[in-house]
Amino acid sequence: MVKPAMTYLDVVSDLRAELDVPVAAYHVSGEYAMIKAAAAQGWIDGPAVALEQLTAIRRAGADMILTYFAREIAEVLP
């Protein structure tokens, strides 16, 4: 498991390239809190930024993402 996920996208990508095992990434509480705080101030579109970050983690190569956004994202994904 790679923690924190967003600041170590390069590590996620390197692990994916080098290993043939499931790669997990932990989108830590600080990453969650930053999005929530900025959205509360009206500075960003919180749900869009959350989805963009989780998409970036997945694109980096994570097979699994542990995130505080799990419930919110599950409600909007098909």
mmJSON file of the N, C-alpha and C atoms, coordinates in Angstrom:
{"data_MODEL":{"atom_site":{
"group_PDB":["ATOM","ATOM","ATOM","ATOM","ATOM","ATOM","ATOM","ATOM","ATOM","ATOM","ATOM","ATOM","ATOM","ATOM","ATOM","ATOM","ATOM","ATOM","ATOM","ATOM","ATOM","ATOM","ATOM","ATOM","ATOM","ATOM","ATOM","ATOM","ATOM","ATOM","ATOM","ATOM","ATOM","ATOM","ATOM","ATOM","ATOM","ATOM","ATOM","ATOM","ATOM","ATOM","ATOM","ATOM","ATOM","ATOM","ATOM","ATOM","ATOM","ATOM","ATOM","ATOM","ATOM","ATOM","ATOM","ATOM","ATOM","ATOM","ATOM","ATOM","ATOM","ATOM","ATOM","ATOM","ATOM","ATOM","ATOM","ATOM","ATOM","ATOM","ATOM","ATOM","ATOM","ATOM","ATOM","ATOM","ATOM","ATOM","ATOM","ATOM","ATOM","ATOM","ATOM","ATOM","ATOM","ATOM","ATOM","ATOM","ATOM","ATOM","ATOM","ATOM","ATOM","ATOM","ATOM","ATOM","ATOM","ATOM","ATOM","ATOM","ATOM","ATOM","ATOM","ATOM","ATOM","ATOM","ATOM","ATOM","ATOM","ATOM","ATOM","ATOM","ATOM","ATOM","ATOM","ATOM","ATOM","ATOM","ATOM","ATOM","ATOM","ATOM","ATOM","ATOM","ATOM","ATOM","ATOM","ATOM","ATOM","ATOM","ATOM","ATOM","ATOM","ATOM","ATOM","ATOM","ATOM","ATOM","ATOM","ATOM","ATOM","ATOM","ATOM","ATOM","ATOM","ATOM","ATOM","ATOM","ATOM","ATOM","ATOM","ATOM","ATOM","ATOM","ATOM","ATOM","ATOM","ATOM","ATOM","ATOM","ATOM","ATOM","ATOM","ATOM","ATOM","ATOM","ATOM","ATOM","ATOM","ATOM","ATOM","ATOM","ATOM","ATOM","ATOM","ATOM","ATOM","ATOM","ATOM","ATOM","ATOM","ATOM","ATOM","ATOM","ATOM","ATOM","ATOM","ATOM","ATOM","ATOM","ATOM","ATOM","ATOM","ATOM","ATOM","ATOM","ATOM","ATOM","ATOM","ATOM","ATOM","ATOM","ATOM","ATOM","ATOM","ATOM","ATOM","ATOM","ATOM","ATOM","ATOM","ATOM","ATOM","ATOM","ATOM","ATOM","ATOM","ATOM","ATOM","ATOM","ATOM","ATOM","ATOM","ATOM","ATOM","ATOM","ATOM","ATOM","ATOM","ATOM","ATOM","ATOM","ATOM","ATOM"],
"id":[1,2,3,4,5,6,7,8,9,10,11,12,13,14,15,16,17,18,19,20,21,22,23,24,25,26,27,28,29,30,31,32,33,34,35,36,37,38,39,40,41,42,43,44,45,46,47,48,49,50,51,52,53,54,55,56,57,58,59,60,61,62,63,64,65,66,67,68,69,70,71,72,73,74,75,76,77,78,79,80,81,82,83,84,85,86,87,88,89,90,91,92,93,94,95,96,97,98,99,100,101,102,103,104,105,106,107,108,109,110,111,112,113,114,115,116,117,118,119,120,121,122,123,124,125,126,127,128,129,130,131,132,133,134,135,136,137,138,139,140,141,142,143,144,145,146,147,148,149,150,151,152,153,154,155,156,157,158,159,160,161,162,163,164,165,166,167,168,169,170,171,172,173,174,175,176,177,178,179,180,181,182,183,184,185,186,187,188,189,190,191,192,193,194,195,196,197,198,199,200,201,202,203,204,205,206,207,208,209,210,211,212,213,214,215,216,217,218,219,220,221,222,223,224,225,226,227,228,229,230,231,232,233,234],
"type_symbol":["N","C","C","N","C","C","N","C","C","N","C","C","N","C","C","N","C","C","N","C","C","N","C","C","N","C","C","N","C","C","N","C","C","N","C","C","N","C","C","N","C","C","N","C","C","N","C","C","N","C","C","N","C","C","N","C","C","N","C","C","N","C","C","N","C","C","N","C","C","N","C","C","N","C","C","N","C","C","N","C","C","N","C","C","N","C","C","N","C","C","N","C","C","N","C","C","N","C","C","N","C","C","N","C","C","N","C","C","N","C","C","N","C","C","N","C","C","N","C","C","N","C","C","N","C","C","N","C","C","N","C","C","N","C","C","N","C","C","N","C","C","N","C","C","N","C","C","N","C","C","N","C","C","N","C","C","N","C","C","N","C","C","N","C","C","N","C","C","N","C","C","N","C","C","N","C","C","N","C","C","N","C","C","N","C","C","N","C","C","N","C","C","N","C","C","N","C","C","N","C","C","N","C","C","N","C","C","N","C","C","N","C","C","N","C","C","N","C","C","N","C","C","N","C","C","N","C","C","N","C","C","N","C","C"],
"label_atom_id":["N","CA","C","N","CA","C","N","CA","C","N","CA","C","N","CA","C","N","CA","C","N","CA","C","N","CA","C","N","CA","C","N","CA","C","N","CA","C","N","CA","C","N","CA","C","N","CA","C","N","CA","C","N","CA","C","N","CA","C","N","CA","C","N","CA","C","N","CA","C","N","CA","C","N","CA","C","N","CA","C","N","CA","C","N","CA","C","N","CA","C","N","CA","C","N","CA","C","N","CA","C","N","CA","C","N","CA","C","N","CA","C","N","CA","C","N","CA","C","N","CA","C","N","CA","C","N","CA","C","N","CA","C","N","CA","C","N","CA","C","N","CA","C","N","CA","C","N","CA","C","N","CA","C","N","CA","C","N","CA","C","N","CA","C","N","CA","C","N","CA","C","N","CA","C","N","CA","C","N","CA","C","N","CA","C","N","CA","C","N","CA","C","N","CA","C","N","CA","C","N","CA","C","N","CA","C","N","CA","C","N","CA","C","N","CA","C","N","CA","C","N","CA","C","N","CA","C","N","CA","C","N","CA","C","N","CA","C","N","CA","C","N","CA","C","N","CA","C","N","CA","C","N","CA","C","N","CA","C","N","CA","C","N","CA","C","N","CA","C","N","CA","C"],
"label_alt_id":[null,null,null,null,null,null,null,null,null,null,null,null,null,null,null,null,null,null,null,null,null,null,null,null,null,null,null,null,null,null,null,null,null,null,null,null,null,null,null,null,null,null,null,null,null,null,null,null,null,null,null,null,null,null,null,null,null,null,null,null,null,null,null,null,null,null,null,null,null,null,null,null,null,null,null,null,null,null,null,null,null,null,null,null,null,null,null,null,null,null,null,null,null,null,null,null,null,null,null,null,null,null,null,null,null,null,null,null,null,null,null,null,null,null,null,null,null,null,null,null,null,null,null,null,null,null,null,null,null,null,null,null,null,null,null,null,null,null,null,null,null,null,null,null,null,null,null,null,null,null,null,null,null,null,null,null,null,null,null,null,null,null,null,null,null,null,null,null,null,null,null,null,null,null,null,null,null,null,null,null,null,null,null,null,null,null,null,null,null,null,null,null,null,null,null,null,null,null,null,null,null,null,null,null,null,null,null,null,null,null,null,null,null,null,null,null,null,null,null,null,null,null,null,null,null,null,null,null,null,null,null,null,null,null],
"label_comp_id":["MET","MET","MET","VAL","VAL","VAL","LYS","LYS","LYS","PRO","PRO","PRO","ALA","ALA","ALA","MET","MET","MET","THR","THR","THR","TYR","TYR","TYR","LEU","LEU","LEU","ASP","ASP","ASP","VAL","VAL","VAL","VAL","VAL","VAL","SER","SER","SER","ASP","ASP","ASP","LEU","LEU","LEU","ARG","ARG","ARG","ALA","ALA","ALA","GLU","GLU","GLU","LEU","LEU","LEU","ASP","ASP","ASP","VAL","VAL","VAL","PRO","PRO","PRO","VAL","VAL","VAL","ALA","ALA","ALA","ALA","ALA","ALA","TYR","TYR","TYR","HIS","HIS","HIS","VAL","VAL","VAL","SER","SER","SER","GLY","GLY","GLY","GLU","GLU","GLU","TYR","TYR","TYR","ALA","ALA","ALA","MET","MET","MET","ILE","ILE","ILE","LYS","LYS","LYS","ALA","ALA","ALA","ALA","ALA","ALA","ALA","ALA","ALA","ALA","ALA","ALA","GLN","GLN","GLN","GLY","GLY","GLY","TRP","TRP","TRP","ILE","ILE","ILE","ASP","ASP","ASP","GLY","GLY","GLY","PRO","PRO","PRO","ALA","ALA","ALA","VAL","VAL","VAL","ALA","ALA","ALA","LEU","LEU","LEU","GLU","GLU","GLU","GLN","GLN","GLN","LEU","LEU","LEU","THR","THR","THR","ALA","ALA","ALA","ILE","ILE","ILE","ARG","ARG","ARG","ARG","ARG","ARG","ALA","ALA","ALA","GLY","GLY","GLY","ALA","ALA","ALA","ASP","ASP","ASP","MET","MET","MET","ILE","ILE","ILE","LEU","LEU","LEU","THR","THR","THR","TYR","TYR","TYR","PHE","PHE","PHE","ALA","ALA","ALA","ARG","ARG","ARG","GLU","GLU","GLU","ILE","ILE","ILE","ALA","ALA","ALA","GLU","GLU","GLU","VAL","VAL","VAL","LEU","LEU","LEU","PRO","PRO","PRO"],
"label_asym_id":["A","A","A","A","A","A","A","A","A","A","A","A","A","A","A","A","A","A","A","A","A","A","A","A","A","A","A","A","A","A","A","A","A","A","A","A","A","A","A","A","A","A","A","A","A","A","A","A","A","A","A","A","A","A","A","A","A","A","A","A","A","A","A","A","A","A","A","A","A","A","A","A","A","A","A","A","A","A","A","A","A","A","A","A","A","A","A","A","A","A","A","A","A","A","A","A","A","A","A","A","A","A","A","A","A","A","A","A","A","A","A","A","A","A","A","A","A","A","A","A","A","A","A","A","A","A","A","A","A","A","A","A","A","A","A","A","A","A","A","A","A","A","A","A","A","A","A","A","A","A","A","A","A","A","A","A","A","A","A","A","A","A","A","A","A","A","A","A","A","A","A","A","A","A","A","A","A","A","A","A","A","A","A","A","A","A","A","A","A","A","A","A","A","A","A","A","A","A","A","A","A","A","A","A","A","A","A","A","A","A","A","A","A","A","A","A","A","A","A","A","A","A","A","A","A","A","A","A","A","A","A","A","A","A"],
"label_entity_id":["1","1","1","1","1","1","1","1","1","1","1","1","1","1","1","1","1","1","1","1","1","1","1","1","1","1","1","1","1","1","1","1","1","1","1","1","1","1","1","1","1","1","1","1","1","1","1","1","1","1","1","1","1","1","1","1","1","1","1","1","1","1","1","1","1","1","1","1","1","1","1","1","1","1","1","1","1","1","1","1","1","1","1","1","1","1","1","1","1","1","1","1","1","1","1","1","1","1","1","1","1","1","1","1","1","1","1","1","1","1","1","1","1","1","1","1","1","1","1","1","1","1","1","1","1","1","1","1","1","1","1","1","1","1","1","1","1","1","1","1","1","1","1","1","1","1","1","1","1","1","1","1","1","1","1","1","1","1","1","1","1","1","1","1","1","1","1","1","1","1","1","1","1","1","1","1","1","1","1","1","1","1","1","1","1","1","1","1","1","1","1","1","1","1","1","1","1","1","1","1","1","1","1","1","1","1","1","1","1","1","1","1","1","1","1","1","1","1","1","1","1","1","1","1","1","1","1","1","1","1","1","1","1","1"],
"label_seq_id":[1,1,1,2,2,2,3,3,3,4,4,4,5,5,5,6,6,6,7,7,7,8,8,8,9,9,9,10,10,10,11,11,11,12,12,12,13,13,13,14,14,14,15,15,15,16,16,16,17,17,17,18,18,18,19,19,19,20,20,20,21,21,21,22,22,22,23,23,23,24,24,24,25,25,25,26,26,26,27,27,27,28,28,28,29,29,29,30,30,30,31,31,31,32,32,32,33,33,33,34,34,34,35,35,35,36,36,36,37,37,37,38,38,38,39,39,39,40,40,40,41,41,41,42,42,42,43,43,43,44,44,44,45,45,45,46,46,46,47,47,47,48,48,48,49,49,49,50,50,50,51,51,51,52,52,52,53,53,53,54,54,54,55,55,55,56,56,56,57,57,57,58,58,58,59,59,59,60,60,60,61,61,61,62,62,62,63,63,63,64,64,64,65,65,65,66,66,66,67,67,67,68,68,68,69,69,69,70,70,70,71,71,71,72,72,72,73,73,73,74,74,74,75,75,75,76,76,76,77,77,77,78,78,78],
"pdbx_PDB_ins_code":[null,null,null,null,null,null,null,null,null,null,null,null,null,null,null,null,null,null,null,null,null,null,null,null,null,null,null,null,null,null,null,null,null,null,null,null,null,null,null,null,null,null,null,null,null,null,null,null,null,null,null,null,null,null,null,null,null,null,null,null,null,null,null,null,null,null,null,null,null,null,null,null,null,null,null,null,null,null,null,null,null,null,null,null,null,null,null,null,null,null,null,null,null,null,null,null,null,null,null,null,null,null,null,null,null,null,null,null,null,null,null,null,null,null,null,null,null,null,null,null,null,null,null,null,null,null,null,null,null,null,null,null,null,null,null,null,null,null,null,null,null,null,null,null,null,null,null,null,null,null,null,null,null,null,null,null,null,null,null,null,null,null,null,null,null,null,null,null,null,null,null,null,null,null,null,null,null,null,null,null,null,null,null,null,null,null,null,null,null,null,null,null,null,null,null,null,null,null,null,null,null,null,null,null,null,null,null,null,null,null,null,null,null,null,null,null,null,null,null,null,null,null,null,null,null,null,null,null,null,null,null,null,null,null],
"Cartn_x":[0.855,0.0,0.892,0.531,1.251,0.45,1.143,0.489,1.449,1.046,-0.208,-0.232,-1.395,-1.544,-1.167,-1.697,-1.513,-0.066,0.653,2.035,3.001,2.523,3.373,2.83,2.228,1.735,2.881,4.068,5.219,5.589,5.448,5.734,4.691,3.429,2.37,2.691,3.064,3.381,4.595,5.632,6.831,6.516,5.724,5.346,4.565,3.62,2.819,3.718,4.726,5.614,6.544,6.923,7.917,7.353,6.147,5.619,4.342,4.154,2.93,2.081,1.796,0.946,-0.04,-1.139,-2.075,-1.415,-1.661,-1.125,-2.289,-2.16,-3.191,-2.631,-3.508,-3.118,-4.099,-3.57,-4.388,-4.48,-5.657,-5.957,-6.232,-5.216,-5.234,-6.193,-6.436,-7.395,-7.012,-5.727,-5.306,-5.692,-5.594,-5.99,-7.501,-8.239,-9.693,-10.06,-9.401,-9.707,-9.408,-8.324,-7.991,-9.1,-9.617,-10.689,-11.954,-12.307,-13.518,-13.418,-12.27,-12.098,-12.163,-11.488,-11.508,-12.907,-13.61,-14.984,-15.909,-15.715,-16.547,-16.358,-15.172,-14.894,-15.37,-15.798,-16.248,-15.108,-13.913,-12.746,-12.674,-13.259,-13.206,-14.556,-14.734,-15.876,-15.427,-15.779,-15.303,-15.486,-16.706,-16.897,-16.063,-15.925,-15.137,-13.657,-13.151,-11.741,-11.494,-12.412,-12.274,-12.208,-13.116,-13.126,-11.85,-11.38,-10.141,-8.952,-8.861,-7.75,-7.807,-8.98,-9.104,-8.821,-9.229,-8.925,-7.42,-6.741,-5.282,-4.584,-5.064,-4.477,-4.667,-5.849,-6.138,-5.288,-5.175,-4.376,-2.9,-2.444,-1.051,-0.773,-1.843,-1.661,-2.224,-2.897,-3.463,-4.624,-4.603,-5.713,-6.826,-6.428,-7.373,-7.047,-8.088,-7.895,-8.71,-8.036,-8.704,-8.881,-10.133,-10.393,-11.575,-11.523,-12.641,-13.802,-13.56,-14.6,-15.382,-15.134,-15.71,-17.232,-17.898,-19.371,-19.864,-19.264,-19.711,-19.467,-18.31,-17.979,-18.833,-19.08,-19.913,-21.315,-21.798,-23.131,-23.205,-22.078,-22.102,-21.555,-20.844,-20.32,-21.41,-21.346,-22.366,-22.207],
"Cartn_y":[-1.182,0.0,1.233,2.162,3.425,4.481,5.196,6.209,7.368,8.588,9.102,8.965,8.742,8.4,9.543,10.722,11.803,12.251,12.323,12.803,11.719,10.476,9.375,8.675,9.428,8.831,8.207,8.795,8.213,6.857,6.693,5.415,4.378,4.774,3.874,3.4,4.316,3.989,3.063,3.343,2.498,1.09,0.998,-0.323,-1.109,-0.44,-1.101,-1.634,-0.854,-1.249,-2.394,-2.452,-3.422,-4.705,-4.662,-5.802,-6.349,-7.634,-8.277,-8.702,-7.732,-7.944,-6.78,-6.945,-5.824,-4.638,-3.456,-2.226,-1.443,-1.11,-0.337,1.049,2.03,3.396,3.945,4.652,5.217,6.724,7.19,8.624,9.125,9.662,9.923,11.047,11.132,12.1,13.54,13.841,15.2,15.6,14.659,14.915,15.142,14.347,14.494,15.842,16.181,17.42,18.656,18.623,19.771,20.038,18.977,19.13,19.652,19.071,19.501,20.964,21.373,22.754,23.742,23.426,24.327,24.408,23.285,23.289,24.104,24.001,24.762,26.268,26.679,28.093,28.535,27.586,27.917,28.064,27.639,27.797,26.746,25.58,24.487,23.77,22.98,22.07,20.774,20.591,19.476,18.105,17.747,16.423,16.21,17.239,17.116,16.916,17.648,17.515,16.145,15.686,14.362,13.285,13.351,12.364,12.452,13.659,13.839,13.234,13.445,12.874,11.353,10.795,9.344,8.748,9.445,9.001,9.019,10.038,10.125,8.963,8.609,7.486,6.193,6.008,4.809,4.775,5.908,5.976,5.748,6.094,5.848,4.354,3.561,2.125,1.424,2.144,1.504,0.602,-0.607,-1.533,-1.261,-0.786,-0.496,0.874,1.608,2.911,2.927,3.172,3.355,4.856,5.326,6.756,7.081,8.264,8.754,9.186,9.293,9.659,8.447,7.264,6.036,6.119,6.506,6.551,7.586,8.774,9.85,9.476,8.912,8.538,7.369,6.424,5.267,5.7,6.787,7.27,7.909,8.382,9.064,8.222,7.152,6.292,5.355,5.023,4.115,2.693],
"Cartn_z":[0.0,0.0,0.0,-0.854,-0.953,-0.202,0.678,1.519,1.706,1.46,0.91,-0.612,-1.124,-2.538,-3.484,-3.26,-4.234,-4.367,-3.275,-3.355,-3.807,-3.91,-4.344,-5.581,-6.48,-7.719,-8.51,-8.428,-9.113,-8.528,-7.232,-6.587,-7.008,-7.044,-7.509,-8.924,-9.78,-11.166,-11.258,-10.493,-10.494,-9.998,-8.932,-8.417,-9.455,-10.107,-11.143,-12.249,-12.639,-13.727,-13.332,-12.068,-11.619,-11.032,-10.494,-9.756,-10.383,-10.216,-10.694,-9.493,-8.636,-7.46,-7.398,-6.698,-6.553,-5.851,-6.36,-5.767,-5.17,-3.889,-3.194,-2.874,-2.831,-2.494,-1.472,-0.488,0.581,0.388,0.009,-0.137,1.275,1.901,3.342,3.747,5.047,5.582,5.267,5.204,4.877,3.469,2.54,1.16,1.086,1.827,1.923,2.543,3.648,4.373,3.529,2.743,1.899,0.886,0.287,-0.7,-0.029,1.099,1.808,2.248,2.769,3.233,2.071,0.978,-0.178,-0.784,-0.817,-1.343,-0.443,0.868,1.808,1.63,1.214,0.961,-0.431,-1.245,-2.59,-3.576,-3.213,-4.079,-5.173,-4.936,-5.901,-5.956,-6.978,-7.079,-6.408,-5.16,-4.358,-4.982,-5.4,-6.003,-7.271,-8.079,-9.307,-8.988,-8.003,-7.611,-6.986,-6.159,-5.543,-6.62,-7.574,-8.646,-9.478,-9.731,-10.497,-9.765,-8.453,-7.69,-7.688,-7.476,-7.452,-8.826,-9.873,-11.228,-11.475,-10.984,-11.141,-10.44,-9.269,-8.528,-9.316,-9.847,-10.639,-11.894,-12.565,-13.794,-13.524,-12.325,-11.953,-11.807,-11.594,-11.537,-10.327,-9.449,-8.259,-8.637,-8.11,-8.31,-7.305,-6.131,-5.049,-4.469,-4.101,-3.462,-2.183,-1.086,0.197,0.376,0.507,0.56,1.461,2.044,2.837,1.943,0.646,-0.316,-0.819,-0.307,-0.856,-0.996,0.047,0.004,-1.003,-0.984,-1.892,-3.354,-3.641,-5.009,-5.479,-4.601,-4.955,-5.377,-4.824,-5.161,-6.546,-7.063,-8.36,-9.492,-9.197,-10.261,-10.762,-12.061,-12.614,-12.081],
"occupancy":[1.0,1.0,1.0,1.0,1.0,1.0,1.0,1.0,1.0,1.0,1.0,1.0,1.0,1.0,1.0,1.0,1.0,1.0,1.0,1.0,1.0,1.0,1.0,1.0,1.0,1.0,1.0,1.0,1.0,1.0,1.0,1.0,1.0,1.0,1.0,1.0,1.0,1.0,1.0,1.0,1.0,1.0,1.0,1.0,1.0,1.0,1.0,1.0,1.0,1.0,1.0,1.0,1.0,1.0,1.0,1.0,1.0,1.0,1.0,1.0,1.0,1.0,1.0,1.0,1.0,1.0,1.0,1.0,1.0,1.0,1.0,1.0,1.0,1.0,1.0,1.0,1.0,1.0,1.0,1.0,1.0,1.0,1.0,1.0,1.0,1.0,1.0,1.0,1.0,1.0,1.0,1.0,1.0,1.0,1.0,1.0,1.0,1.0,1.0,1.0,1.0,1.0,1.0,1.0,1.0,1.0,1.0,1.0,1.0,1.0,1.0,1.0,1.0,1.0,1.0,1.0,1.0,1.0,1.0,1.0,1.0,1.0,1.0,1.0,1.0,1.0,1.0,1.0,1.0,1.0,1.0,1.0,1.0,1.0,1.0,1.0,1.0,1.0,1.0,1.0,1.0,1.0,1.0,1.0,1.0,1.0,1.0,1.0,1.0,1.0,1.0,1.0,1.0,1.0,1.0,1.0,1.0,1.0,1.0,1.0,1.0,1.0,1.0,1.0,1.0,1.0,1.0,1.0,1.0,1.0,1.0,1.0,1.0,1.0,1.0,1.0,1.0,1.0,1.0,1.0,1.0,1.0,1.0,1.0,1.0,1.0,1.0,1.0,1.0,1.0,1.0,1.0,1.0,1.0,1.0,1.0,1.0,1.0,1.0,1.0,1.0,1.0,1.0,1.0,1.0,1.0,1.0,1.0,1.0,1.0,1.0,1.0,1.0,1.0,1.0,1.0,1.0,1.0,1.0,1.0,1.0,1.0,1.0,1.0,1.0,1.0,1.0,1.0,1.0,1.0,1.0,1.0,1.0,1.0],
"B_iso_or_equiv":[0.0,0.0,0.0,0.0,0.0,0.0,0.0,0.0,0.0,0.0,0.0,0.0,0.0,0.0,0.0,0.0,0.0,0.0,0.0,0.0,0.0,0.0,0.0,0.0,0.0,0.0,0.0,0.0,0.0,0.0,0.0,0.0,0.0,0.0,0.0,0.0,0.0,0.0,0.0,0.0,0.0,0.0,0.0,0.0,0.0,0.0,0.0,0.0,0.0,0.0,0.0,0.0,0.0,0.0,0.0,0.0,0.0,0.0,0.0,0.0,0.0,0.0,0.0,0.0,0.0,0.0,0.0,0.0,0.0,0.0,0.0,0.0,0.0,0.0,0.0,0.0,0.0,0.0,0.0,0.0,0.0,0.0,0.0,0.0,0.0,0.0,0.0,0.0,0.0,0.0,0.0,0.0,0.0,0.0,0.0,0.0,0.0,0.0,0.0,0.0,0.0,0.0,0.0,0.0,0.0,0.0,0.0,0.0,0.0,0.0,0.0,0.0,0.0,0.0,0.0,0.0,0.0,0.0,0.0,0.0,0.0,0.0,0.0,0.0,0.0,0.0,0.0,0.0,0.0,0.0,0.0,0.0,0.0,0.0,0.0,0.0,0.0,0.0,0.0,0.0,0.0,0.0,0.0,0.0,0.0,0.0,0.0,0.0,0.0,0.0,0.0,0.0,0.0,0.0,0.0,0.0,0.0,0.0,0.0,0.0,0.0,0.0,0.0,0.0,0.0,0.0,0.0,0.0,0.0,0.0,0.0,0.0,0.0,0.0,0.0,0.0,0.0,0.0,0.0,0.0,0.0,0.0,0.0,0.0,0.0,0.0,0.0,0.0,0.0,0.0,0.0,0.0,0.0,0.0,0.0,0.0,0.0,0.0,0.0,0.0,0.0,0.0,0.0,0.0,0.0,0.0,0.0,0.0,0.0,0.0,0.0,0.0,0.0,0.0,0.0,0.0,0.0,0.0,0.0,0.0,0.0,0.0,0.0,0.0,0.0,0.0,0.0,0.0,0.0,0.0,0.0,0.0,0.0,0.0],
"pdbx_formal_charge":[null,null,null,null,null,null,null,null,null,null,null,null,null,null,null,null,null,null,null,null,null,null,null,null,null,null,null,null,null,null,null,null,null,null,null,null,null,null,null,null,null,null,null,null,null,null,null,null,null,null,null,null,null,null,null,null,null,null,null,null,null,null,null,null,null,null,null,null,null,null,null,null,null,null,null,null,null,null,null,null,null,null,null,null,null,null,null,null,null,null,null,null,null,null,null,null,null,null,null,null,null,null,null,null,null,null,null,null,null,null,null,null,null,null,null,null,null,null,null,null,null,null,null,null,null,null,null,null,null,null,null,null,null,null,null,null,null,null,null,null,null,null,null,null,null,null,null,null,null,null,null,null,null,null,null,null,null,null,null,null,null,null,null,null,null,null,null,null,null,null,null,null,null,null,null,null,null,null,null,null,null,null,null,null,null,null,null,null,null,null,null,null,null,null,null,null,null,null,null,null,null,null,null,null,null,null,null,null,null,null,null,null,null,null,null,null,null,null,null,null,null,null,null,null,null,null,null,null,null,null,null,null,null,null],
"auth_seq_id":[1,1,1,2,2,2,3,3,3,4,4,4,5,5,5,6,6,6,7,7,7,8,8,8,9,9,9,10,10,10,11,11,11,12,12,12,13,13,13,14,14,14,15,15,15,16,16,16,17,17,17,18,18,18,19,19,19,20,20,20,21,21,21,22,22,22,23,23,23,24,24,24,25,25,25,26,26,26,27,27,27,28,28,28,29,29,29,30,30,30,31,31,31,32,32,32,33,33,33,34,34,34,35,35,35,36,36,36,37,37,37,38,38,38,39,39,39,40,40,40,41,41,41,42,42,42,43,43,43,44,44,44,45,45,45,46,46,46,47,47,47,48,48,48,49,49,49,50,50,50,51,51,51,52,52,52,53,53,53,54,54,54,55,55,55,56,56,56,57,57,57,58,58,58,59,59,59,60,60,60,61,61,61,62,62,62,63,63,63,64,64,64,65,65,65,66,66,66,67,67,67,68,68,68,69,69,69,70,70,70,71,71,71,72,72,72,73,73,73,74,74,74,75,75,75,76,76,76,77,77,77,78,78,78],
"auth_comp_id":["MET","MET","MET","VAL","VAL","VAL","LYS","LYS","LYS","PRO","PRO","PRO","ALA","ALA","ALA","MET","MET","MET","THR","THR","THR","TYR","TYR","TYR","LEU","LEU","LEU","ASP","ASP","ASP","VAL","VAL","VAL","VAL","VAL","VAL","SER","SER","SER","ASP","ASP","ASP","LEU","LEU","LEU","ARG","ARG","ARG","ALA","ALA","ALA","GLU","GLU","GLU","LEU","LEU","LEU","ASP","ASP","ASP","VAL","VAL","VAL","PRO","PRO","PRO","VAL","VAL","VAL","ALA","ALA","ALA","ALA","ALA","ALA","TYR","TYR","TYR","HIS","HIS","HIS","VAL","VAL","VAL","SER","SER","SER","GLY","GLY","GLY","GLU","GLU","GLU","TYR","TYR","TYR","ALA","ALA","ALA","MET","MET","MET","ILE","ILE","ILE","LYS","LYS","LYS","ALA","ALA","ALA","ALA","ALA","ALA","ALA","ALA","ALA","ALA","ALA","ALA","GLN","GLN","GLN","GLY","GLY","GLY","TRP","TRP","TRP","ILE","ILE","ILE","ASP","ASP","ASP","GLY","GLY","GLY","PRO","PRO","PRO","ALA","ALA","ALA","VAL","VAL","VAL","ALA","ALA","ALA","LEU","LEU","LEU","GLU","GLU","GLU","GLN","GLN","GLN","LEU","LEU","LEU","THR","THR","THR","ALA","ALA","ALA","ILE","ILE","ILE","ARG","ARG","ARG","ARG","ARG","ARG","ALA","ALA","ALA","GLY","GLY","GLY","ALA","ALA","ALA","ASP","ASP","ASP","MET","MET","MET","ILE","ILE","ILE","LEU","LEU","LEU","THR","THR","THR","TYR","TYR","TYR","PHE","PHE","PHE","ALA","ALA","ALA","ARG","ARG","ARG","GLU","GLU","GLU","ILE","ILE","ILE","ALA","ALA","ALA","GLU","GLU","GLU","VAL","VAL","VAL","LEU","LEU","LEU","PRO","PRO","PRO"],
"auth_asym_id":["A","A","A","A","A","A","A","A","A","A","A","A","A","A","A","A","A","A","A","A","A","A","A","A","A","A","A","A","A","A","A","A","A","A","A","A","A","A","A","A","A","A","A","A","A","A","A","A","A","A","A","A","A","A","A","A","A","A","A","A","A","A","A","A","A","A","A","A","A","A","A","A","A","A","A","A","A","A","A","A","A","A","A","A","A","A","A","A","A","A","A","A","A","A","A","A","A","A","A","A","A","A","A","A","A","A","A","A","A","A","A","A","A","A","A","A","A","A","A","A","A","A","A","A","A","A","A","A","A","A","A","A","A","A","A","A","A","A","A","A","A","A","A","A","A","A","A","A","A","A","A","A","A","A","A","A","A","A","A","A","A","A","A","A","A","A","A","A","A","A","A","A","A","A","A","A","A","A","A","A","A","A","A","A","A","A","A","A","A","A","A","A","A","A","A","A","A","A","A","A","A","A","A","A","A","A","A","A","A","A","A","A","A","A","A","A","A","A","A","A","A","A","A","A","A","A","A","A","A","A","A","A","A","A"],
"auth_atom_id":["N","CA","C","N","CA","C","N","CA","C","N","CA","C","N","CA","C","N","CA","C","N","CA","C","N","CA","C","N","CA","C","N","CA","C","N","CA","C","N","CA","C","N","CA","C","N","CA","C","N","CA","C","N","CA","C","N","CA","C","N","CA","C","N","CA","C","N","CA","C","N","CA","C","N","CA","C","N","CA","C","N","CA","C","N","CA","C","N","CA","C","N","CA","C","N","CA","C","N","CA","C","N","CA","C","N","CA","C","N","CA","C","N","CA","C","N","CA","C","N","CA","C","N","CA","C","N","CA","C","N","CA","C","N","CA","C","N","CA","C","N","CA","C","N","CA","C","N","CA","C","N","CA","C","N","CA","C","N","CA","C","N","CA","C","N","CA","C","N","CA","C","N","CA","C","N","CA","C","N","CA","C","N","CA","C","N","CA","C","N","CA","C","N","CA","C","N","CA","C","N","CA","C","N","CA","C","N","CA","C","N","CA","C","N","CA","C","N","CA","C","N","CA","C","N","CA","C","N","CA","C","N","CA","C","N","CA","C","N","CA","C","N","CA","C","N","CA","C","N","CA","C","N","CA","C","N","CA","C","N","CA","C","N","CA","C","N","CA","C","N","CA","C"],
"pdbx_PDB_model_num":[1,1,1,1,1,1,1,1,1,1,1,1,1,1,1,1,1,1,1,1,1,1,1,1,1,1,1,1,1,1,1,1,1,1,1,1,1,1,1,1,1,1,1,1,1,1,1,1,1,1,1,1,1,1,1,1,1,1,1,1,1,1,1,1,1,1,1,1,1,1,1,1,1,1,1,1,1,1,1,1,1,1,1,1,1,1,1,1,1,1,1,1,1,1,1,1,1,1,1,1,1,1,1,1,1,1,1,1,1,1,1,1,1,1,1,1,1,1,1,1,1,1,1,1,1,1,1,1,1,1,1,1,1,1,1,1,1,1,1,1,1,1,1,1,1,1,1,1,1,1,1,1,1,1,1,1,1,1,1,1,1,1,1,1,1,1,1,1,1,1,1,1,1,1,1,1,1,1,1,1,1,1,1,1,1,1,1,1,1,1,1,1,1,1,1,1,1,1,1,1,1,1,1,1,1,1,1,1,1,1,1,1,1,1,1,1,1,1,1,1,1,1,1,1,1,1,1,1,1,1,1,1,1,1]
}}}
